[in-house]
Amino acid sequence: MSSLEIKTIQHDDIKKTALAHERVKLDATGELARHLLVVFAQVGVSDGVSSSGRQLIRPLEPVEIVARAVATAELAMKSFGEKGWIAYFPPLEDLLADDTSSAGF
């Protein structure tokens, strides 16, 4: 099953709209971790010294990249929450409720 559904909606004889519906979405922590995967994939770590005395660098293994990205994202989001940098919004059902006096908030 694909995580993306695409449908064309016919409005009249001429006008059509393409609708894309994502069925799987990462939350803020997941999005940060996904971004960090790209960053950490470019990082190397010390792997000893060559016979000529130069530092050897090896790329991180995929499991190391994922572990570092997840741990960093979790720590960052925890810190963001403690600093009050995360905004929380009401559930969609509350926003769609009939009470329009407060615009759902």
SULVEN-V483241 format. One record per pair of residues at least 12 apart in sequence whose C-alpha atoms are under 8 Angstrom apart, sorted by the first residue. I is the first residue (numbers start at 1). J is the second residue. Records with the same first field share a line. If there is no record, write none. Layout:
I: J / J
//
This chain:
3: 22 / 23 / 24
4: 20 / 21 / 22 / 23 / 24
5: 20 / 21 / 22 / 23
6: 18 / 19 / 20 / 21
7: 19 / 20
29: 73 / 74 / 77
30: 70 / 73
32: 73
33: 69 / 70 / 72 / 73
34: 69
36: 69 / 73
37: 65 / 66 / 69
40: 60 / 65 / 68 / 69
41: 59 / 60 / 62 / 65
42: 59
43: 59 / 60
44: 57 / 58 / 59 / 60
45: 57 / 58 / 59 / 60
46: 58
89: 105
90: 104 / 105
//
